[in-house]
Amino acid sequence: MQEDKLKEFREKLTKEGFKVTPQRIEVVNALVKLDHPTAKEIKQHIEDRYPMISPSTIYGTLDLLEDMGELIPIQQGAETKYDLSPEVHPHYICEENGDIRDIEDPEIERELRELLKECPFEADRIELNFYGKCDGKENLTN
């Protein structure tokens, strides 16, 4: 999956006229490897290889990915986590420890796509998240 996602990203960047930089590839690589990371977690993951990478480079790449339809930002309190699976899907989000788990249910995804088609305006994306507190016995992360 990682190599496929990186190849897809390189091709899409080139097709849309953007430069394929090592820093952008590293941000995508971090998104593939980490589970719903924050920008800070992405920076920590990258800084061994690119110690001088700036937050603006990371945020710029995240914004670019979102504009390209490749990334979903998930707001959780004061911080934003990022999901590199832009397909329509909901999440369980624990407000206590910050864990996020994708809800992978083909029936829900099909219904959300239908609702998007029936939307009375041109919707860009759907966000359906369930917020609460997990029982603490198991983390939500997969």
Secondary structure as UniProt FT lines:
FT   HELIX           2..15
FT   TURN            16..17
FT   HELIX           22..33
FT   HELIX           39..46
FT   TURN            47..49
FT   TURN            51..52
FT   HELIX           55..67
FT   TURN            68..69
FT   STRAND          72..76
FT   TURN            77..78
FT   STRAND          79..83
FT   STRAND          91..94
FT   TURN            95..97
FT   STRAND          100..102
FT   HELIX           106..118
FT   STRAND          129..132
//
